[in-house]
Amino acid sequence: MYKVLNYIQNYVEIKITGERPQKFINICLRRRIAVWKLTRVSDTEFTMCMLSSEYVKNIRSAAAKAGVKVKIIKKEGILYTFRKYKARKALALLPLLLCAVFVLISSTLWNITVEGADYGAQQNTLKLVSELGIKRGMFMSNINSRALAEELLSNQNNLCWVGVKKRGMTLHIEIAEGTYYESKKADTVPAKEPCDIAVSKDCLLYKVIVEQGQQVTETGNTALKGQVVVAGEGKHAKASVSGIVWYKAEAVIENEIDVLTYTGEEITEKSLLFFGLKIDSPRWKWLPWNWNKKDFESYNSIYTEKYAGREGEFPFGVAKLTKKETVWEKKELSVEEAIKTAGEKADAALDAAVPDDGRILKTKREIITKNGLQYYCVTAEVLEEVGVTVSVEN
């Protein structure tokens, strides 16, 4: 503690030379001058330390009275340190520059974490955060935690809660999923106006639950698109109408298909990440690491970023882009493989056609010949809601 105080107040180490150096020391003590590190070098020479202010006020008169010579051998303290580096302006500015860099780093976003819910919800949240313009390298003060949480919650219907916290250089996001039930589609006809309930597509009526109105088409009969099932009779009809709808999808059976394959050739490009900047390595052909590189016409790429630190909390790292060359090749298929491939295509087309709320009751698969080509055909019976409101003409 004393060393720190003395350094702040500034002190000097002096050498006393003469026949009676002890007299000089006694004079200093009588004048209540604080001295320390008193060292006897010889009978005629001593060294000791005192504050710079005391040295300036008392040293001349005390040395003259004792008949000794006093010489400064070392100066220590904040004032002397500044004077020492005054001529070295660049070196003197270095601590200020380091402090500025430290403040810049500590006030900048370098990591974004998402916890809670499942992996898909986390990735969707990170994607949305990026689309909102929040990325590594921006100032934390420019991020409004409350506004960001509200934006993430309003743009993701599967979430029931979002929390955003700033922790050092990390933006920590917590999300929670909720259970939602899809609301029924609003009527196209205002509730106070009279209307009927018709079917939106050709179907076999499976179940009709009438809340208001009169059923005019019996359950179990076939109804064509637009046919009225429940009449409002001058009122606003309300009913739930379920019907069986048939969907059909087909795909041609081909013995030869185009397949995207890897050639085994790949290129790795590395970049330096520093304070939000991406510095690519030079791509000049004459550089040694570019001698064997070539441009691919078709490729798949894998991009990764790795920042320094256990959790990537430091603002510098390395980015790696790996390009794997691909080519389209013809592949001969056996009969079984051709049928399986066509079946997968037909199933995918059927899945796209069937509504999300539909329930498949029965599926029929067959191979048919049409225009000299063989097709894999899939037909499905689907139970779904088919009722829609239609206005009544006056």
C-alpha positions as CSV (number, residue, x, y, z in Angstrom):
1,M,0.0,0.0,0.0
2,Y,2.8,2.4,0.9
3,K,4.5,1.7,-2.4
4,V,1.4,2.6,-4.3
5,L,0.9,5.9,-2.3
6,N,4.5,6.8,-2.8
7,Y,4.3,6.1,-6.5
8,I,1.3,8.3,-6.8
9,Q,2.9,11.2,-4.8
10,N,6.3,10.8,-6.7
11,Y,9.6,10.2,-4.8
12,V,13.3,10.3,-5.4
13,E,16.2,8.1,-4.3
14,I,19.2,10.2,-3.3
15,K,22.9,9.7,-2.4
16,I,24.4,11.6,0.5
17,T,28.2,12.0,0.4
18,G,30.4,13.9,3.0
19,E,32.2,13.6,6.2
20,R,29.1,13.8,8.4
21,P,26.2,12.3,6.4
22,Q,24.5,11.3,9.7
23,K,24.0,14.9,10.6
24,F,22.1,15.4,7.3
25,I,19.8,12.4,8.2
26,N,19.2,13.9,11.7
27,I,18.2,17.2,10.3
28,C,15.7,15.5,8.0
29,L,14.2,13.6,10.9
30,R,14.0,16.8,13.1
31,R,12.1,18.5,10.2
32,R,9.7,15.5,10.1
33,I,10.7,14.5,6.6
34,A,9.6,10.9,5.9
35,V,12.5,8.8,4.6
36,W,12.8,5.1,3.8
37,K,15.1,2.6,2.3
38,L,18.0,4.2,4.3
39,T,21.1,2.3,3.3
40,R,24.7,2.8,4.5
41,V,27.2,2.4,1.7
42,S,30.3,3.5,3.6
43,D,31.2,5.8,6.5
44,T,30.9,8.8,4.2
45,E,28.1,7.7,1.9
46,F,24.4,6.9,2.5
47,T,21.4,6.3,0.2
48,M,17.7,6.9,1.0
49,C,14.3,7.8,-0.5
50,M,12.0,10.7,0.2
51,L,9.0,12.4,-1.5
52,S,9.8,14.8,-4.3
53,S,8.0,17.7,-2.7
54,E,10.1,17.4,0.5
55,Y,13.2,17.2,-1.6
56,V,12.5,20.4,-3.4
57,K,11.6,22.3,-0.1
58,N,14.3,21.2,2.3
59,I,17.2,19.5,0.6
60,R,19.4,22.5,-0.1
61,S,19.3,24.1,3.4
62,A,19.7,20.7,5.1
63,A,22.7,19.8,2.9
64,A,24.3,23.2,3.4
65,K,23.9,22.9,7.2
66,A,25.3,19.4,7.3
67,G,28.1,20.1,4.8
68,V,27.3,17.2,2.5
69,K,26.6,16.7,-1.2
70,V,23.3,15.3,-2.3
71,K,22.7,13.7,-5.7
72,I,19.5,12.1,-7.2
73,I,20.2,8.6,-8.4
74,K,16.6,7.6,-9.3
75,K,13.2,9.2,-9.8
76,E,9.9,7.2,-9.5
77,G,6.2,8.1,-9.7
78,I,3.4,8.9,-12.1
79,L,4.7,12.3,-13.0
80,Y,8.1,11.0,-14.0
81,T,6.6,8.1,-15.9
82,F,4.6,10.6,-18.1
83,R,7.7,12.7,-18.6
84,K,9.7,9.7,-19.6
85,Y,7.3,8.7,-22.4
86,K,6.4,12.3,-23.4
87,A,8.9,12.2,-26.3
88,R,7.6,8.8,-27.3
89,K,4.1,9.8,-28.3
90,A,3.2,6.6,-30.1
91,L,4.2,4.5,-27.0
92,A,2.4,6.9,-24.7
93,L,-0.8,6.6,-26.7
94,L,-0.6,2.8,-26.7
95,P,-2.3,2.4,-23.3
96,L,-5.1,4.7,-24.5
97,L,-5.4,2.7,-27.7
98,L,-5.6,-0.6,-25.8
99,C,-8.3,0.8,-23.5
100,A,-10.3,2.0,-26.5
101,V,-10.0,-1.4,-28.2
102,F,-11.0,-3.1,-24.9
103,V,-14.1,-0.9,-24.6
104,L,-14.9,-1.5,-28.3
105,I,-14.7,-5.3,-27.9
106,S,-16.6,-5.4,-24.6
107,S,-19.5,-3.3,-26.2
108,T,-19.8,-5.3,-29.4
109,L,-21.9,-8.4,-30.1
110,W,-19.8,-11.5,-30.9
111,N,-22.0,-14.5,-30.0
112,I,-25.7,-15.3,-30.3
113,T,-27.1,-18.3,-28.3
114,V,-30.6,-19.8,-28.4
115,E,-32.0,-22.1,-25.8
116,G,-35.3,-23.9,-25.4
117,A,-37.8,-25.6,-27.7
118,D,-36.4,-28.0,-30.4
119,Y,-33.5,-27.7,-32.9
120,G,-35.8,-26.6,-35.7
121,A,-37.2,-23.7,-33.7
122,Q,-33.8,-22.6,-32.6
123,Q,-32.5,-22.6,-36.2
124,N,-35.6,-20.7,-37.3
125,T,-35.0,-18.1,-34.5
126,L,-31.3,-17.6,-35.5
127,K,-32.4,-17.2,-39.2
128,L,-35.0,-14.6,-38.2
129,V,-32.5,-12.7,-36.0
130,S,-30.1,-12.5,-39.0
131,E,-32.9,-11.2,-41.2
132,L,-33.6,-8.5,-38.7
133,G,-30.1,-7.2,-39.2
134,I,-28.6,-8.4,-35.9
135,K,-25.2,-9.9,-36.6
136,R,-21.7,-10.3,-35.1
137,G,-19.8,-7.0,-34.9
138,M,-22.7,-4.6,-34.2
139,F,-22.8,-2.6,-31.0
140,M,-24.8,-4.1,-28.1
141,S,-26.3,-0.6,-27.4
142,N,-28.1,-0.8,-30.8
143,I,-30.1,-3.9,-29.8
144,N,-33.4,-3.3,-28.0
145,S,-34.0,-6.5,-26.1
146,R,-37.7,-5.9,-25.5
147,A,-38.4,-5.0,-29.2
148,L,-36.4,-7.9,-30.4
149,A,-38.3,-10.4,-28.2
150,E,-41.6,-9.0,-29.4
151,E,-40.5,-9.2,-33.0
152,L,-39.4,-12.9,-32.7
153,L,-42.6,-13.8,-30.9
154,S,-44.9,-12.1,-33.4
155,N,-43.1,-13.8,-36.4
156,Q,-43.2,-17.3,-35.0
157,N,-46.6,-18.7,-34.3
158,N,-45.3,-21.9,-32.7
159,L,-43.7,-19.9,-29.8
160,C,-45.5,-18.8,-26.7
161,W,-42.7,-16.9,-25.0
162,V,-39.4,-15.3,-26.0
163,G,-36.8,-13.7,-23.7
164,V,-33.7,-11.7,-24.8
165,K,-30.8,-10.9,-22.4
166,K,-27.5,-9.2,-23.0
167,R,-24.6,-11.0,-21.2
168,G,-21.3,-9.3,-21.9
169,M,-20.6,-9.8,-25.6
170,T,-23.3,-12.5,-25.9
171,L,-26.9,-12.1,-26.9
172,H,-28.8,-14.9,-25.1
173,I,-32.2,-15.8,-26.4
174,E,-34.6,-18.2,-24.6
175,I,-37.7,-19.5,-26.4
176,A,-40.6,-21.7,-25.4
177,E,-43.1,-23.5,-27.6
178,G,-46.8,-23.6,-27.0
179,T,-49.7,-25.8,-28.1
180,Y,-52.0,-24.1,-30.5
181,Y,-55.2,-25.1,-32.1
182,E,-55.8,-23.9,-35.6
183,S,-58.9,-21.7,-35.6
184,K,-61.7,-22.4,-38.1
185,K,-61.6,-20.4,-41.2
186,A,-63.8,-17.3,-41.1
187,D,-67.0,-17.4,-43.1
188,T,-66.8,-15.6,-46.4
189,V,-70.4,-14.4,-45.8
190,P,-71.1,-12.0,-42.8
191,A,-72.8,-13.7,-39.9
192,K,-76.0,-11.6,-40.2
193,E,-76.6,-12.3,-43.9
194,P,-78.4,-15.4,-45.2
195,C,-76.4,-18.1,-46.8
196,D,-76.2,-21.9,-47.6
197,I,-73.5,-24.5,-47.0
198,A,-72.1,-26.1,-50.2
199,V,-69.2,-28.4,-50.9
200,S,-65.9,-27.0,-52.2
201,K,-65.1,-30.1,-54.3
202,D,-66.6,-33.3,-55.7
203,C,-66.9,-35.8,-52.8
204,L,-69.0,-38.5,-51.1
205,L,-70.8,-37.0,-48.1
206,Y,-69.5,-38.7,-44.9
207,K,-70.9,-36.7,-42.0
208,V,-73.0,-33.5,-41.7
209,I,-73.6,-31.8,-38.4
210,V,-76.1,-29.0,-38.7
211,E,-76.2,-26.1,-36.2
212,Q,-78.6,-23.9,-38.1
213,G,-80.4,-24.6,-41.4
214,Q,-81.9,-27.6,-43.1
215,Q,-79.9,-30.5,-44.7
216,V,-81.0,-30.9,-48.3
217,T,-78.5,-33.6,-49.5
218,E,-78.4,-36.9,-47.7
219,T,-75.3,-38.3,-46.1
220,G,-73.8,-41.1,-48.2
221,N,-74.7,-39.5,-51.5
222,T,-72.2,-38.0,-54.0
223,A,-72.1,-34.2,-54.1
224,L,-70.5,-32.2,-56.9
225,K,-68.5,-29.1,-56.4
226,G,-70.7,-26.1,-55.5
227,Q,-73.8,-28.3,-54.6
228,V,-75.8,-27.1,-51.6
229,V,-75.8,-29.5,-48.7
230,V,-77.4,-27.3,-46.0
231,A,-79.9,-24.6,-46.9
232,G,-80.2,-21.6,-44.6
233,E,-83.8,-21.0,-45.5
234,G,-83.5,-17.2,-45.2
235,K,-80.9,-17.4,-42.3
236,H,-77.2,-17.8,-42.0
237,A,-76.6,-21.5,-42.2
238,K,-74.1,-23.2,-39.9
239,A,-72.9,-26.7,-40.3
240,S,-69.8,-29.0,-40.3
241,V,-69.6,-31.0,-43.5
242,S,-67.1,-33.9,-43.9
243,G,-66.6,-35.7,-47.2
244,I,-64.5,-38.3,-48.8
245,V,-62.4,-36.9,-51.7
246,W,-60.4,-39.0,-54.2
247,Y,-56.9,-37.8,-55.1
248,K,-54.7,-39.3,-57.8
249,A,-51.0,-38.9,-58.6
250,E,-48.9,-40.7,-61.2
251,A,-45.2,-40.8,-62.3
252,V,-43.7,-42.3,-65.4
253,I,-41.5,-45.4,-64.9
254,E,-38.1,-44.7,-66.3
255,N,-35.2,-47.1,-66.8
256,E,-32.6,-44.3,-66.8
257,I,-32.4,-41.2,-64.6
258,D,-30.0,-38.4,-64.1
259,V,-28.1,-38.6,-60.7
260,L,-26.0,-35.8,-59.2
261,T,-22.7,-37.4,-58.0
262,Y,-19.5,-36.2,-56.4
263,T,-16.3,-36.4,-58.4
264,G,-14.1,-36.5,-55.3
265,E,-12.5,-33.2,-56.2
266,E,-12.8,-30.4,-53.6
267,I,-11.4,-27.0,-52.9
268,T,-11.0,-25.4,-49.4
269,E,-10.9,-21.6,-49.1
270,K,-10.1,-20.0,-45.7
271,S,-10.8,-16.5,-44.6
272,L,-9.9,-14.4,-41.5
273,L,-12.7,-13.1,-39.3
274,F,-11.7,-10.0,-37.4
275,F,-14.0,-7.5,-35.7
276,G,-17.0,-8.4,-37.9
277,L,-14.9,-8.3,-41.1
278,K,-14.3,-11.2,-43.4
279,I,-10.8,-11.0,-45.0
280,D,-10.5,-13.6,-47.9
281,S,-7.1,-15.0,-48.7
282,P,-5.7,-13.8,-52.1
283,R,-6.8,-15.9,-55.1
284,W,-3.9,-15.0,-57.4
285,K,-2.9,-18.0,-59.4
286,W,0.8,-17.4,-58.9
287,L,0.5,-17.9,-55.1
288,P,1.7,-21.4,-54.0
289,W,-1.6,-22.4,-52.3
290,N,-3.5,-21.6,-55.5
291,W,-1.4,-23.6,-57.9
292,N,-3.6,-26.7,-57.9
293,K,-6.9,-25.0,-57.5
294,K,-9.5,-24.9,-60.3
295,D,-13.0,-23.5,-60.8
296,F,-15.9,-26.0,-60.6
297,E,-18.9,-25.5,-62.9
298,S,-21.1,-27.4,-60.5
299,Y,-20.5,-28.0,-56.8
300,N,-22.0,-28.2,-53.3
301,S,-20.5,-26.0,-50.6
302,I,-20.1,-26.3,-46.9
303,Y,-19.4,-23.0,-45.0
304,T,-18.3,-22.9,-41.3
305,E,-17.1,-20.2,-39.0
306,K,-15.1,-20.8,-35.8
307,Y,-14.3,-17.9,-33.5
308,A,-11.7,-18.1,-30.7
309,G,-12.7,-19.0,-27.2
310,R,-14.6,-21.9,-25.7
311,E,-17.9,-20.5,-26.9
312,G,-16.6,-18.3,-29.7
313,E,-16.8,-15.2,-27.5
314,F,-13.7,-13.5,-29.0
315,P,-14.0,-11.3,-32.1
316,F,-11.6,-13.1,-34.3
317,G,-11.5,-16.5,-35.9
318,V,-11.3,-18.4,-39.2
319,A,-14.0,-19.2,-41.8
320,K,-13.8,-22.2,-44.1
321,L,-15.6,-22.8,-47.4
322,T,-15.3,-26.3,-48.8
323,K,-16.5,-26.8,-52.4
324,K,-17.2,-30.3,-53.6
325,E,-17.4,-30.8,-57.3
326,T,-20.5,-32.5,-58.7
327,V,-21.6,-33.8,-62.1
328,W,-24.8,-35.1,-63.5
329,E,-24.5,-38.7,-64.7
330,K,-26.9,-41.2,-66.3
331,K,-27.8,-44.2,-64.2
332,E,-29.4,-47.4,-65.4
333,L,-32.1,-48.7,-63.2
334,S,-33.3,-52.3,-62.8
335,V,-37.0,-52.9,-63.1
336,E,-37.4,-53.0,-59.3
337,E,-35.4,-49.7,-58.9
338,A,-37.4,-48.0,-61.6
339,I,-40.7,-48.9,-60.0
340,K,-39.5,-47.8,-56.6
341,T,-38.3,-44.5,-57.9
342,A,-41.5,-43.8,-59.7
343,G,-43.5,-44.8,-56.6
344,E,-41.5,-42.3,-54.5
345,K,-42.3,-39.5,-57.0
346,A,-46.0,-40.4,-57.1
347,D,-46.2,-40.5,-53.3
348,A,-44.5,-37.1,-53.0
349,A,-47.0,-35.6,-55.5
350,L,-49.9,-37.2,-53.6
351,D,-48.6,-35.8,-50.3
352,A,-48.5,-32.3,-51.8
353,A,-52.0,-32.6,-53.1
354,V,-53.7,-33.9,-49.9
355,P,-54.5,-31.1,-47.4
356,D,-52.8,-31.0,-44.1
357,D,-56.1,-31.6,-42.2
358,G,-57.1,-34.5,-44.4
359,R,-57.1,-38.1,-43.2
360,I,-56.2,-40.9,-45.7
361,L,-58.6,-43.8,-45.4
362,K,-57.5,-46.0,-48.2
363,T,-54.7,-46.1,-50.8
364,K,-54.6,-48.0,-54.1
365,R,-51.4,-48.5,-56.1
366,E,-51.2,-49.8,-59.6
367,I,-49.1,-49.7,-62.8
368,I,-50.9,-48.5,-65.9
369,T,-49.9,-48.1,-69.6
370,K,-50.7,-44.9,-71.3
371,N,-49.4,-43.6,-74.7
372,G,-46.9,-46.4,-74.8
373,L,-45.4,-45.5,-71.4
374,Q,-45.8,-47.2,-68.1
375,Y,-47.0,-45.1,-65.1
376,Y,-47.0,-45.8,-61.4
377,C,-50.4,-44.6,-60.2
378,V,-51.5,-43.9,-56.6
379,T,-55.1,-43.2,-55.7
380,A,-56.2,-42.2,-52.1
381,E,-59.5,-41.8,-50.4
382,V,-59.2,-38.8,-48.0
383,L,-61.7,-37.6,-45.3
384,E,-61.7,-33.8,-45.0
385,E,-63.8,-30.8,-44.3
386,V,-65.5,-29.7,-47.6
387,G,-68.2,-27.3,-46.4
388,V,-68.1,-23.6,-47.6
389,T,-70.6,-20.8,-47.2
390,V,-72.3,-19.4,-50.3
391,S,-74.5,-16.3,-50.6
392,V,-78.2,-16.7,-51.3
393,E,-79.4,-14.7,-54.3
394,N,-82.4,-12.6,-53.5
